[in-house]
Amino acid sequence: MYIYAGGLRLRRMDKRAEKAALATYTAALASQLDAEDEPAAALSLALPLLIATVHGKAVALPGRTLAAAARFLKADVPEHVQVSE
């Protein structure tokens, strides 16, 4: 099974490899977030982590897209979820 993107033929990842890669990605983001003290840097780590957790997709977000990502996630995160300090 192949995907054609940008004129290139790419092979699809199997579900097991995709799930393992996502778990590795979320674990790396979570460990970086735990070690981060700067609020702006923590936000730039937390938003991709939330997208990976809620939607199951790994993303890379440049700084200027953080506000749009927050708006995108706002509809998906239940109101009863509280942020622990």
Secondary structure by P-SEA (a helix, b strand, c coil): cccccccbbbbbbcaaaaaaaaaaaaaaaaaaaaacccaaaaaaaaaaaaaaaaccbbbbbcccaaaaaaaaacccccccccccc
